[in-house]
């Protein structure tokens, strides 16, 4: 117990150092917007800086997911428990996707934001060009989950491929029993290394945020924002209502948790997403923070990576409102009977575009091309503001997955409520230096159980 005061006394220093880092991110975002407005041509040339930072984080996603899932599943006594978590997660993701589509449908029909806009030949050409974007149909998506080799799952950066390999490895180690413990110990050490590398990469966040925001602002311009302000504001408002009414109510009813407390805890991740327009940039940190919060490793390891492909609430709202906007702008508004089949089709198609850069626009283009080709020309209307809308998509998707992790942890009784209260109250600060909990201070001799002890959550799993 002597390590507790030391941990507590050391925490403020760690928080102070990273506090300056995220102040620098805010300043960098402001500078990026300023440069984008003052010198748009120069700002667009800065895009590789933002892209490079996001790519640095993306390269860490596969090893983090692999280590998290292998350590989580490998320490569980019953495989059926893991299957139950996955089943509950997929059912919840499907229901919430339908709810997001319904909300977007209602708001889009009320606002009718596309009415009165003109579609020029240039806009039509821009819209048609989006159909060639990389998107997969459902069959290709399902087959794409199987990697060419075990190693290619990591080299190609496919989240679901990594998830499959990690599940297989976790179940294999689980079946090996004591013989698999040396492997688990090795995976734990790799996880510590990977998270330490990620913490180092985060110090480049201000540079990446500056480049990303400058490029987005410079490419869109003020005129595009003015002409499409109704759609943007309507979309942002819809996402806001979805998060703070639907998700907040679920979190309060199921887990008894205030959504503002959870979002305060995840504040730095939201800032990172806002500055990079990519929810993937915060995926590794979400895994680390949900484990630190008190959700068990298996629940976090299955829910978060799967949610990033199947729980795209913001993307659902975006595709709904964008489809209605385009139909109105083209002078061919859709009846409710036409809207519902199109949106259900897009619900399925969105799973095929998961993980693709600009997936929202690519999926929308592919869905309209196959379901209602006459509307494809109108996609050019929203290309200019797609990156600004992608920020709201990413923030909403991230919020949905954070809430889902807590809810599924609660439903499966794999969450330590006392720890949650302590963490949200600030009594147990997150270690920004390692992104892991090292407070147990155990030596190698202490790890007779399974490495990576996630404490209360794993103990409950073991009892099962």
Buried (B, 14 or more C-beta within 10 A) or exposed (E): EEEEEEBEEBBEEBBEEBEEBBEBBBEBBEBBBBBBBEBBEEBBEBBEBBBBBBBBBBBBBBBBBBBBBBBBBBBBEEBEBBEBBBEBBBEBBEEBBBBBBBBBBEBBBEBBBBEEBEBEEEBBEBBBBBBEBEBBEEEEBEEBBEBEEEEEBBEBBBBBBBBBBBBBBBBBBBEBEEEBBEBBBEBBEBBBEBBBBBBEBBEBBBBBBBBBBBBBBBBBBEEBBEEBEBBBEBBBEBBEEBBBEBBBEBBEEBBEBEBEBBBEBBEBBBBBBBBBBBBBBBBBBBBBBBBBBBBBBBBBBBBBBBBBBBBBBBBBBBBBBBBBBBBBBBEEBBEEEBBBEBBEBBBEBBBBBBBBBBBBBBBBBBBBBEBBEEBBBBBBBBBBBBBBBBBBBBBBBBBBBBBBBBBBBBBBEBBBBEBBBBBBEEEBBBBBBBBBBEBEEBEEEEBEBBBBBBBBBBBBBBEE
